[in-house]
């Protein structure tokens, strides 16, 4: 398998549920990112991991909890979300030193919070 | 003022037309610049980086004007397959947060 993969592709959850989004990159990159894309808004960076260490948390509410066990895997744990958290969650990866560009995005998880 | 501003469009052009998108950024310390393309309900894909000297990739030409804090993308001989949203992206330094514009929507018709 190549590129960046994300599971699940679609997720519907209630506000009291706990779920996790998974991202895996097969590109040998050392940086991974979580982005949120809401309707009619620009992509918002949520978290950055370089060499498995979190280097940026863009003022994201604590109901979103990232985990990066190794440089190929990234998780986003979700709990007690709000309906306004419904969005497309995109994972991306890049090679540090490559100008900061997340060269590759995963297909995203479309999340609906009821 | 938004960090990265783009005209949202939509731009509706016939096949074969030349179309230009503009983007302005507010942080003069920005160091890296890119154009991404996003198809409907798909993930963004890197289209091209933007260099101070300007760069071209086939029918696509990107230019950067640091003094005016302005980036452009020119598409020549538009194809139906060019229909997408084009995202202007800026980063303040290598390996840090990427700032995305809202995107400009292009629709090419036959």
Interface residues (C-beta under 8 A of the other chain):
Chain A: X31 X33 X40 X41 X42 X43 X44 X45 X48 X50 X55 X56 X58 X90 X96 X97 X98 X99 X100 X101 X102 X103 X104 X105 X106 X107 X108
Chain B: X4 X31 X32 X34 X42 X43 X44 X45 X46 X49 X87 X89 X91 X93 X94 X95 X96 X97 X98 X99 X100 X101 X102 X103
